[in-house]
Amino acid sequence: MTIALFLENSYLKSCNAQVVQINGEEVILDQTIFYPGGGGQEHDTGFLVQNGQEFEVYKVKKQNGQIVHYTKNANRLAKDQVQLVLDWERRYNLMRHHTLLHVLGAVVYNKYGSLCTGNQIYERRARIDFNNLSDLSEEEIKEIEAETNRQIKANHPVSFRVVSREEAEQMPGVIKTLVSLLPPAVQDIRLVKIGDIDEQACGGTHVKETGEIGILQITKVKSKGKNNKRIEVKVLTS
């Protein structure tokens, strides 16, 4: 089983690892800093470096319980040590947008009692869907944007902890991601906490403090069925 270093430290930009298995372009390592995608967040990209040669990692995916690195020219790799080098700019932008959605979700929940039903995080933009959210006026959209930016500017610390599934299921009003939707095999739940404003079940990567996010700009609000809304956003550099 590959050790997921990104769960403990999202800021690792490189590390060494042992090549465990090569199957075509699929490479399995003993440990990795590459996020395999999930929870709406896109996978990482970057390079494996061995004997002075760079091998592009263009996709990372979790399959059959393993983190698989799709690597160009993987047949030239030896089952030996490699250096992992992350496309840090891409990862950091994903981290900023992911953390932003947590803050935005907390603001909308506190104001309207609406829960996040899905999201998608890209390098330069993101979107989040809410239930029980009626049509928003331009003034309400501006209020959501302003309050979210106020919370971002407050520079709340971002931390995580791991609790049992049973404990997570007994935390109504705090864990707004439906733990019941996770596969039964998942018994340890990773919770990401943002100051005192939010705590969510999440396996993604995040910045250390909300001040790193930048400035939220809401670019569009769409209806996705009765009383369901999609808010599209992007981060502006502060």
Residue, then its C-alpha position, 0 to 999 in steps of 0.5 A: m500500500t502506497i503511503a500518502l504523504f500528501l495527507e500529512n503534509s500538503y506542502l511537500k514539493s518533492c521526495n524520494a520513493q521506491v518503484v514497486q511495480i511497473n505495468g505499461e504506463e502504470v507505476i506504483l511507488d512505496q510512497t507518494i506526494f501526488y494526490p490521486g484525485g477525489g472529492g472533486q479535486e483534480h489529480d496532481t501532475g509532475f515528474l519522476v526523476q531517475n538517473g538524470q532522466e525525467f519521466e512525466v506523470y500526466k495522471v494519478k488515480k486511485q484504483n483497487g486500493q492503490i495510487v497509480h502514477y500514469t507515467k510516460n516512457a515508464n518502460r525505461l524506469a528501473k525498480d529502484q529509487v526515484q525522485l518525485v517532483l510535483d507541479w507545485e504551481r498547479r497543486y498550490n492553486l488546487m489547494r487554494h481553490h479547495t480551501l476556498l470552497h470549504v470557507l464558502g460552504a461554511v458561509v452559505y450554510n450559516k446564512y441559509g442552512s444549505l448543504c454542499t451536494g457536490n463540487q469540482i476543483y480545477e487549477r484556475r476555478a471551482r464550483i460548488d452545488f448547494n441544496n435548499l437554496s432559492d434564487l439569490s438576488e445580486e445583493e445576496i450574491k455580493e453579501i456571500e462574496a463579501e462575507t467569504n472574503r472577510q473570513i478568508k482575510a481573518n486568516h483562520p488556521v487550517s488543520f486536520r484530525v482523524v476520527s472513527r466513522e462512528e464518531a463522525e456519524q454522531m456529529p450533526g451540524v458539524i460534519k456536513t458532508l454525508v459520511s453515510l455516502l462513503p463506502p462501508a470499508v472507510q472506517d477512519i474519517r479525516l476531518v479538515k477544520i478551518g478555525d471555528i467556522d467549519e469542519q468537514a470530512c475531506g481527503g483533499t489538500h489544503v493551505k495552512e491558513t485561509g489568508e493564502i487563498g487570495i480573494l474570492q470572485i463569484t463568477k456565476v450562479k446557476s439553478k440546478g433544479k428546484n432550490n438547488k444552486r451551483i456557484e462558480v468561483k475563482v481566486l484572485t491573487s491578493 
